[in-house]
């Protein structure tokens, strides 16, 4: 991977993460430290899956 590809993948991951973390915060009833940690982790896993799925589809 070259530098541009890495930057695009990182930006895509961060965009997915922000959208999914925001959705998590909208859907939870109580926002405390544990909820924020679980939401951030779940959003990161889902964002990684989304980026990997897109790369798998467009790879060839």
C-alpha positions as CSV (number, residue, x, y, z in Angstrom):
1,X,0.0,0.0,0.0
2,X,1.2,3.4,-0.8
3,X,0.8,6.6,1.3
4,X,-2.3,7.7,-0.6
5,X,-4.1,4.4,-0.2
6,X,-3.3,4.3,3.5
7,X,-4.7,7.9,3.9
8,X,-7.9,7.0,2.0
9,X,-8.5,3.8,4.0
10,X,-7.9,5.7,7.3
11,X,-10.3,8.5,6.3
12,X,-12.9,5.9,5.3
13,X,-12.5,4.1,8.6
14,X,-12.8,7.3,10.6
15,X,-15.9,8.3,8.7
16,X,-17.5,5.0,9.3
17,X,-16.5,5.0,12.9
18,X,-17.9,8.5,13.5
19,X,-21.2,7.7,11.8
20,X,-21.6,4.4,13.7
21,X,-20.6,5.9,17.1
22,X,-23.0,8.7,16.6
23,X,-25.8,6.2,15.8
24,X,-24.9,4.3,19.0
25,X,-25.1,7.5,21.1
26,X,-28.5,8.3,19.6
27,X,-29.9,4.8,20.3
28,X,-28.6,4.3,23.9
29,X,-30.8,5.6,26.8
30,X,-28.1,6.3,29.3
31,X,-24.7,7.8,28.3
32,X,-22.0,7.0,30.9
33,X,-18.4,6.0,30.6
34,X,-19.0,2.3,30.1
35,X,-21.6,3.0,27.4
36,X,-19.1,5.3,25.6
37,X,-16.4,2.7,25.7
38,X,-18.6,-0.1,24.5
39,X,-20.0,2.1,21.7
40,X,-16.6,3.2,20.6
41,X,-15.4,-0.4,20.5
42,X,-18.4,-1.7,18.7
43,X,-18.3,1.1,16.2
44,X,-14.6,0.4,15.5
45,X,-15.3,-3.3,14.8
46,X,-18.2,-2.4,12.5
47,X,-16.2,0.3,10.7
48,X,-13.3,-2.2,10.2
49,X,-15.8,-4.7,8.7
50,X,-17.3,-2.1,6.4
51,X,-13.9,-1.0,5.1
52,X,-12.8,-4.6,4.6
53,X,-16.1,-5.5,2.8
54,X,-15.8,-2.5,0.5
55,X,-12.2,-3.4,-0.3
56,X,-13.2,-7.0,-1.0
57,X,-15.9,-6.0,-3.4
58,X,-13.8,-3.4,-5.3
59,X,-10.6,-5.4,-5.3
60,X,-11.4,-7.4,-8.3
